[in-house]
Amino acid sequence: MTKEEQLEQARLNASEANKGNTNSSKNNRLLNQTLNRAIVQEDGKRARAIVEALLSKAEDGDMTAIKEIFDRVEGKAIAKTEISGADGSPIPLSIGISFVATSS
């Protein structure tokens, strides 16, 4: 098999693996559909009540409610991770290999 054929086969395998759970989709999630229907009944009265309850908790200082509101309105904060050496210097990216003679 040539390198090009191997690469093509690897791409095909990756595309099959990246499909995820093909038995689940947004169209067949019973609980999600039921919840959506219940929330939008009566012209969204329940949805409005839920939002008002969340806002009330946030006003009372509930940090979970505050975080939820910010996550929904501003988008979730992206965690930034910086890896460095003990003194803040860059981590050296070198690998040392040494061969030792075996004793026989």
Stockholm file with secondary structure:
# STOCKHOLM 1.0

chainA/1-104         MTKEEQLEQARLNASEANKGNTNSSKNNRLLNQTLNRAIVQEDGKRARAIVEALLSKAEDGDMTAIKEIFDRVEGKAIAKTEISGADGSPIPLSIGISFVATSS
#=GR chainA/1-104 SS CCHHHHHHHHHHHHHHHTTCCTTCCGGGCHHHHHHHHHHHHHHHHHHHHHHHHHHHHHHTTCHHHHHHHHHHHHCCCCCCCCCCCTTSCCCCCCCCCCCCCCCC
#=GC SS_cons         CCHHHHHHHHHHHHHHHTTCCTTCCGGGCHHHHHHHHHHHHHHHHHHHHHHHHHHHHHHTTCHHHHHHHHHHHHCCCCCCCCCCCTTSCCCCCCCCCCCCCCCC
//
